[in-house]
Amino acid sequence: MIKSRIAHLGLVLAALGFTAATPVIGLSVAHAAEAVRAEIGGPLQNAQKLMKSGKNKEALNELRKADGVSNKTANESYLIERVRAAAASAAGDYDTAARSFEALIASGKLGAAEKAQFSEGLIGIYMRARDFGKANAAIERQLKDRHDPKLRAYLIQNYFAMGKTGEATRLLQADLQADEKAGRRPQEDQLQMLSNIQNKGGDKNGYINTVEKLATYYPKESYWLILLNRISGKPGFSSRLSVDVLRLRMHHNMLKKPNDYMELAQLVLRDGAAGEAVKIIARGYKEGILGVGPDAARHQRLKDLADKNLAEIKTKAAANEADLVKTGDKDGLVSLGYALVSAGETAKGIAMMEAAIKGGDLKRPDDAKLRLGQAYAMAGNKSKAVSTLRTVGGKDGTAEIARYTIMSL
């Protein structure tokens, strides 16, 4: 990000005419039209010719001839500094360029728009020279006159480069809070910078919170990989929730290998949701991941098994429900209801799950609410899914799975 910011400031310099191929005097026609003595004009013209040939250091030497002329007018001094600013910028002599920029800004000969451009160019020079203290002072002077998110981003970037992470964090959090309060999407590079600071500083909770915001506003695979890997590796995580991690991986297009799809389909079949397994396998085939290669026959056998189980669920649902009601197996009714939802019998399945949860006496109430929330999502009822998933607790991974399911809706 730092490189891209400085590259942008380099464009500012180019926009001001600070390239070797541009006649700098011509940038300010009004001032150039004023009388310039030959002992000033000669070195100025020679300096520009040298710049066109890429001889920027020689151009700076030529300008020293004009410096030695006494009683220069304000316009002559202005033009000398304008050419010197261009030559020094092109030569990488940032100290000299900075002094010329400062003189031009203080000259009183720049219009408001051009003065703002030169001020930003000066910041770019300071940043190229890694003189972040002067860069920040210049930025803060400008920010007093106008609100500029771009300059504020430079300020934060500089504090980070200086190792002043506390100040950078304070500004970043203030900006992010302002964005959220105004209903704006926070800037991705600011969230990235904050997560970097928190990670290096050992603020694990702050880091994960920021990565969650990145995954919410910019749902990239890299952010979700951090979050899902963290859940699986968290102390106390229950292996029974591995199926839910895989569900989220599939949702975010993170299943890349045949075994990924096979594992998820087998776990779902184990839990009785044959309809969901059929959809998972169908997606694997559509993606060209299943049904090919040396294990294609194995993929087909799993597909056939899922189809068979789905047919049995539909024909035996009533009998299975009666048995579960008779034995008072509320957890079994939740599983059967979820299976029916995945099989397309949405209303019946959700009603069964709701009744079982309402009746209580569940071995794992949070698991049941998690499945109900997922069932609502599968049925396309987002509001019900969110409200249900928000009630899911648990310290073995269920709460995180529920929260990340909401983020994925």
C-alpha positions as CSV (number, residue, x, y, z in Angstrom):
1,M,0.0,0.0,0.0
2,I,2.9,2.4,0.8
3,K,4.3,2.0,-2.7
4,S,1.0,2.7,-4.3
5,R,0.5,5.9,-2.2
6,I,3.9,7.2,-3.1
7,A,3.3,6.3,-6.7
8,H,0.2,8.4,-6.6
9,L,2.2,11.3,-5.3
10,G,4.6,10.8,-8.1
11,L,1.7,11.3,-10.5
12,V,1.0,14.6,-8.7
13,L,4.5,15.8,-9.5
14,A,4.0,14.8,-13.1
15,A,0.6,16.6,-13.2
16,L,2.4,19.7,-12.1
17,G,4.7,19.5,-15.1
18,F,7.7,18.1,-13.2
19,T,9.1,15.9,-16.0
20,A,12.2,16.4,-18.0
21,A,10.3,16.7,-21.3
22,T,8.0,19.6,-20.2
23,P,9.0,23.3,-20.5
24,V,8.2,24.3,-16.9
25,I,8.1,28.1,-17.6
26,G,5.2,27.4,-20.0
27,L,3.2,26.1,-17.0
28,S,2.6,29.7,-15.8
29,V,2.1,31.8,-18.9
30,A,1.1,34.9,-16.9
31,H,4.3,34.9,-14.9
32,A,6.5,33.9,-17.9
33,A,5.1,36.8,-19.9
34,E,6.6,39.2,-17.4
35,A,10.0,40.7,-18.3
36,V,13.0,38.4,-17.5
37,R,16.5,39.6,-17.8
38,A,18.8,37.8,-20.2
39,E,21.2,36.7,-17.4
40,I,18.2,35.0,-15.8
41,G,16.4,33.8,-18.9
42,G,19.5,32.2,-20.4
43,P,20.2,29.8,-17.5
44,L,16.5,29.0,-17.3
45,Q,16.3,28.0,-21.0
46,N,19.6,26.1,-20.8
47,A,18.4,24.2,-17.7
48,Q,15.2,23.2,-19.5
49,K,17.2,21.9,-22.5
50,L,19.4,19.9,-20.2
51,M,16.3,18.4,-18.5
52,K,14.9,17.4,-21.9
53,S,18.1,15.4,-22.4
54,G,17.8,13.8,-19.0
55,K,20.7,15.8,-17.6
56,N,18.9,17.0,-14.5
57,K,21.9,17.4,-12.2
58,E,23.6,19.5,-14.9
59,A,20.4,21.6,-15.1
60,L,20.6,22.3,-11.3
61,N,24.2,23.5,-11.8
62,E,23.0,25.8,-14.6
63,L,20.4,27.4,-12.4
64,R,23.1,28.4,-9.9
65,K,24.2,31.0,-12.5
66,A,20.8,32.6,-12.2
67,D,21.1,32.4,-8.4
68,G,24.1,34.6,-8.6
69,V,22.3,37.4,-10.3
70,S,21.5,40.2,-7.9
71,N,18.3,42.2,-7.4
72,K,16.1,39.5,-8.8
73,T,12.4,40.3,-9.2
74,A,9.8,38.2,-7.4
75,N,8.8,36.8,-10.8
76,E,12.4,35.9,-11.7
77,S,12.8,34.1,-8.3
78,Y,9.5,32.3,-8.8
79,L,10.6,31.0,-12.3
80,I,14.0,29.9,-11.1
81,E,12.4,27.9,-8.3
82,R,9.8,26.5,-10.6
83,V,12.5,25.1,-12.9
84,R,14.6,24.0,-10.0
85,A,11.7,22.1,-8.5
86,A,11.3,20.2,-11.7
87,A,15.0,19.4,-12.1
88,A,15.5,18.4,-8.5
89,S,12.4,16.2,-8.5
90,A,13.6,14.4,-11.7
91,A,17.2,14.1,-10.3
92,G,15.9,12.6,-7.0
93,D,17.4,15.5,-5.0
94,Y,14.5,15.7,-2.6
95,D,16.1,18.2,-0.2
96,T,16.5,20.7,-3.0
97,A,13.1,19.9,-4.5
98,A,11.5,20.4,-1.1
99,R,13.1,23.8,-0.6
100,S,11.9,24.9,-4.0
101,F,8.3,23.6,-3.4
102,E,8.3,25.5,-0.1
103,A,9.4,28.7,-1.8
104,L,6.8,28.3,-4.5
105,I,4.0,27.7,-2.0
106,A,5.1,30.8,-0.1
107,S,5.5,33.0,-3.2
108,G,1.9,34.1,-3.3
109,K,2.0,33.5,-7.1
110,L,0.0,30.3,-7.0
111,G,-3.8,30.1,-7.3
112,A,-5.7,28.2,-4.7
113,A,-6.0,25.0,-6.8
114,E,-2.4,25.1,-7.8
115,K,-1.2,25.8,-4.3
116,A,-3.1,22.7,-3.1
117,Q,-1.4,20.7,-5.8
118,F,2.0,21.9,-4.9
119,S,1.3,21.3,-1.3
120,E,0.4,17.7,-2.0
121,G,3.5,17.5,-4.2
122,L,5.6,18.7,-1.3
123,I,4.2,15.9,0.9
124,G,5.1,13.4,-1.9
125,I,8.7,14.7,-1.8
126,Y,8.9,14.4,2.0
127,M,7.5,10.9,1.8
128,R,9.9,9.8,-1.0
129,A,12.8,11.1,1.2
130,R,11.2,9.2,4.2
131,D,11.1,12.5,6.1
132,F,7.8,11.5,7.7
133,G,7.9,14.2,10.4
134,K,7.9,17.0,7.9
135,A,5.4,15.1,5.7
136,N,2.9,14.8,8.6
137,A,3.4,18.5,9.6
138,A,2.6,19.5,6.0
139,I,-0.4,17.1,5.9
140,E,-1.8,18.5,9.2
141,R,-1.5,22.1,7.9
142,Q,-3.7,21.1,4.9
143,L,-6.2,19.1,6.9
144,K,-6.8,22.3,9.0
145,D,-8.1,24.0,5.9
146,R,-10.0,21.1,4.2
147,H,-11.1,17.5,4.8
148,D,-9.3,15.2,2.5
149,P,-9.5,11.4,3.1
150,K,-6.5,10.8,0.8
151,L,-4.2,13.1,2.9
152,R,-5.5,11.6,6.1
153,A,-4.6,8.1,4.7
154,Y,-1.1,9.4,4.1
155,L,-0.9,10.7,7.6
156,I,-1.9,7.3,9.0
157,Q,0.5,5.5,6.7
158,N,3.4,7.7,7.8
159,Y,2.7,7.1,11.5
160,F,2.8,3.4,10.8
161,A,6.1,3.8,8.9
162,M,7.5,5.8,11.8
163,G,6.6,3.0,14.3
164,K,4.0,5.1,16.0
165,T,1.4,2.4,15.8
166,G,-0.6,3.8,18.7
167,E,-1.2,7.1,16.9
168,A,-1.9,5.2,13.6
169,T,-4.4,2.9,15.4
170,R,-6.2,5.9,17.0
171,L,-6.7,7.6,13.7
172,L,-7.7,4.4,11.9
173,Q,-10.3,3.5,14.5
174,A,-11.7,7.0,14.5
175,D,-12.0,6.9,10.7
176,L,-13.6,3.4,10.7
177,Q,-16.1,4.4,13.4
178,A,-17.0,7.5,11.4
179,D,-17.6,5.4,8.3
180,E,-19.8,2.9,10.1
181,K,-21.8,5.6,11.8
182,A,-22.4,7.3,8.5
183,G,-23.4,4.0,6.9
184,R,-20.3,4.0,4.6
185,R,-18.3,0.9,3.8
186,P,-14.9,1.2,5.5
187,Q,-11.9,1.4,3.2
188,E,-10.2,-2.0,2.7
189,D,-6.7,-0.6,2.9
190,Q,-7.4,1.0,6.3
191,L,-8.9,-2.2,7.7
192,Q,-5.9,-4.1,6.4
193,M,-3.5,-1.7,8.0
194,L,-5.4,-1.9,11.3
195,S,-5.4,-5.7,11.2
196,N,-1.6,-5.7,10.5
197,I,-1.0,-3.4,13.5
198,Q,-3.2,-5.5,15.8
199,N,-1.6,-8.8,14.7
200,K,1.9,-7.6,15.2
201,G,1.0,-6.0,18.5
202,G,-0.5,-9.3,19.8
203,D,-4.1,-7.9,20.0
204,K,-5.7,-11.2,19.0
205,N,-9.3,-10.2,19.7
206,G,-8.9,-6.9,17.9
207,Y,-7.2,-8.6,15.0
208,I,-10.0,-11.1,14.5
209,N,-12.6,-8.4,14.9
210,T,-11.0,-6.4,12.1
211,V,-10.6,-9.5,9.9
212,E,-14.3,-10.2,10.4
213,K,-15.0,-6.7,9.1
214,L,-12.8,-7.3,6.1
215,A,-14.6,-10.6,5.4
216,T,-18.0,-8.8,5.8
217,Y,-17.3,-5.8,3.6
218,Y,-14.8,-7.5,1.2
219,P,-15.6,-11.2,1.2
220,K,-12.4,-12.5,-0.2
221,E,-11.2,-16.1,0.2
222,S,-8.0,-14.9,2.0
223,Y,-10.0,-13.3,4.8
224,W,-12.3,-16.2,5.2
225,L,-9.4,-18.6,5.2
226,I,-8.0,-16.8,8.3
227,L,-11.3,-17.0,10.1
228,L,-12.2,-20.6,9.3
229,N,-8.7,-21.8,10.1
230,R,-8.9,-20.1,13.4
231,I,-12.1,-21.8,14.3
232,S,-10.8,-25.2,13.5
233,G,-7.6,-24.6,15.5
234,K,-9.2,-23.0,18.5
235,P,-8.8,-24.9,21.8
236,G,-12.0,-26.6,22.7
237,F,-13.3,-26.7,19.1
238,S,-15.6,-29.7,18.7
239,S,-14.9,-32.0,15.8
240,R,-18.7,-32.5,15.3
241,L,-18.7,-28.9,13.9
242,S,-16.2,-29.8,11.1
243,V,-19.1,-30.2,8.8
244,D,-20.2,-26.6,9.4
245,V,-16.7,-25.3,8.7
246,L,-16.8,-27.2,5.4
247,R,-20.2,-25.8,4.7
248,L,-18.8,-22.3,5.1
249,R,-15.8,-23.2,3.0
250,M,-18.0,-24.3,0.1
251,H,-20.2,-21.2,0.4
252,H,-17.0,-19.0,-0.1
253,N,-15.7,-21.2,-3.0
254,M,-12.9,-22.7,-1.0
255,L,-13.4,-26.3,-1.8
256,K,-10.9,-27.0,-4.6
257,K,-10.2,-30.8,-4.5
258,P,-12.4,-33.9,-5.0
259,N,-11.8,-35.0,-1.4
260,D,-13.1,-31.7,-0.1
261,Y,-16.5,-32.3,-1.7
262,M,-16.4,-36.0,-0.8
263,E,-15.7,-35.3,2.8
264,L,-18.5,-32.7,3.1
265,A,-21.0,-34.9,1.3
266,Q,-20.2,-37.9,3.5
267,L,-20.5,-35.9,6.7
268,V,-23.8,-34.5,5.7
269,L,-25.0,-38.0,4.8
270,R,-23.9,-39.2,8.2
271,D,-26.1,-36.6,9.7
272,G,-29.1,-37.7,7.6
273,A,-29.4,-34.7,5.3
274,A,-29.3,-36.6,2.0
275,G,-31.0,-33.7,0.1
276,E,-28.1,-31.4,1.0
277,A,-25.6,-34.1,0.1
278,V,-27.2,-34.4,-3.4
279,K,-26.7,-30.7,-3.9
280,I,-23.1,-30.7,-2.7
281,I,-22.3,-33.6,-5.1
282,A,-24.1,-31.9,-7.9
283,R,-22.1,-28.7,-7.4
284,G,-18.8,-30.8,-7.4
285,Y,-19.8,-32.3,-10.8
286,K,-20.8,-28.9,-12.1
287,E,-17.4,-27.4,-11.1
288,G,-15.7,-30.2,-12.9
289,I,-14.1,-31.4,-9.7
290,L,-16.1,-34.6,-9.2
291,G,-16.8,-37.2,-11.9
292,V,-13.3,-36.9,-13.4
293,G,-9.9,-38.5,-12.7
294,P,-9.0,-41.9,-11.3
295,D,-11.7,-41.7,-8.6
296,A,-14.6,-40.9,-10.9
297,A,-16.2,-44.3,-10.2
298,R,-16.0,-43.6,-6.4
299,H,-17.6,-40.2,-6.9
300,Q,-20.4,-41.9,-8.8
301,R,-21.0,-44.4,-6.0
302,L,-21.3,-41.6,-3.5
303,K,-23.7,-39.8,-5.8
304,D,-25.9,-43.0,-6.2
305,L,-25.9,-43.5,-2.4
306,A,-27.0,-39.9,-1.8
307,D,-29.8,-40.3,-4.3
308,K,-30.9,-43.5,-2.7
309,N,-30.9,-42.0,0.8
310,L,-32.9,-39.0,-0.4
311,A,-35.6,-41.2,-1.8
312,E,-35.8,-43.2,1.4
313,I,-36.1,-40.0,3.5
314,K,-39.2,-39.0,1.5
315,T,-40.8,-42.4,1.8
316,K,-40.0,-43.1,5.4
317,A,-40.3,-39.6,6.9
318,A,-43.7,-40.3,8.5
319,A,-42.7,-43.5,10.1
320,N,-39.4,-42.1,11.3
321,E,-41.2,-39.1,12.8
322,A,-43.7,-41.4,14.6
323,D,-40.8,-43.4,16.1
324,L,-39.0,-40.2,17.3
325,V,-42.1,-38.8,18.8
326,K,-42.8,-42.0,20.6
327,T,-39.4,-42.2,22.1
328,G,-39.3,-38.4,22.9
329,D,-36.1,-37.9,20.9
330,K,-36.2,-34.2,20.3
331,D,-32.7,-34.1,18.9
332,G,-33.7,-36.7,16.3
333,L,-36.7,-34.6,15.3
334,V,-34.4,-31.6,14.8
335,S,-32.2,-33.7,12.5
336,L,-35.2,-35.2,10.6
337,G,-36.7,-31.7,10.2
338,Y,-33.4,-30.4,8.8
339,A,-33.3,-33.4,6.4
340,L,-36.8,-32.7,5.2
341,V,-35.9,-29.0,4.6
342,S,-32.8,-30.1,2.5
343,A,-35.1,-32.5,0.6
344,G,-37.4,-29.7,-0.4
345,E,-40.1,-30.2,2.2
346,T,-39.4,-26.8,3.7
347,A,-42.6,-26.0,5.7
348,K,-42.9,-29.5,7.2
349,G,-39.3,-29.7,8.1
350,I,-39.1,-26.3,9.8
351,A,-42.3,-26.8,11.7
352,M,-40.9,-30.1,13.0
353,M,-37.6,-28.4,14.1
354,E,-39.5,-25.5,15.8
355,A,-41.7,-27.8,17.7
356,A,-38.8,-29.9,18.9
357,I,-36.8,-26.9,20.1
358,K,-39.8,-25.4,21.8
359,G,-40.4,-28.7,23.6
360,G,-36.9,-28.5,25.2
361,D,-35.1,-31.5,26.7
362,L,-32.3,-31.3,24.0
363,K,-28.8,-32.6,24.5
364,R,-27.3,-29.7,22.7
365,P,-29.8,-26.8,22.4
366,D,-27.2,-24.5,20.6
367,D,-26.6,-27.1,18.0
368,A,-30.4,-27.3,17.4
369,K,-30.8,-23.6,17.0
370,L,-27.8,-23.5,14.7
371,R,-29.5,-26.1,12.5
372,L,-32.8,-24.2,12.6
373,G,-31.0,-21.0,11.5
374,Q,-29.3,-22.9,8.7
375,A,-32.7,-24.4,7.7
376,Y,-34.3,-20.9,7.5
377,A,-31.4,-19.8,5.3
378,M,-31.8,-22.8,3.1
379,A,-35.5,-22.0,2.8
380,G,-34.6,-18.4,1.8
381,N,-36.0,-16.8,5.0
382,K,-33.0,-14.6,5.8
383,S,-34.6,-12.5,8.6
384,K,-35.7,-15.6,10.5
385,A,-32.2,-17.2,9.9
386,V,-30.4,-14.1,11.3
387,S,-32.7,-13.8,14.4
388,T,-32.3,-17.5,15.2
389,L,-28.6,-17.6,14.6
390,R,-28.1,-14.6,16.9
391,T,-29.4,-16.7,19.8
392,V,-26.8,-19.4,19.4
393,G,-24.2,-19.6,22.1
394,G,-21.6,-22.2,23.1
395,K,-17.8,-22.2,23.6
396,D,-17.0,-25.1,21.4
397,G,-17.3,-23.3,18.1
398,T,-21.1,-23.1,17.7
399,A,-21.3,-19.4,18.4
400,E,-18.6,-18.6,15.9
401,I,-20.2,-20.8,13.3
402,A,-23.5,-19.0,13.8
403,R,-21.9,-15.6,13.5
404,Y,-20.0,-16.5,10.4
405,T,-23.2,-18.0,8.9
406,I,-24.9,-14.7,9.4
407,M,-22.0,-12.9,7.8
408,S,-22.3,-15.2,4.8
409,L,-26.0,-14.6,4.2
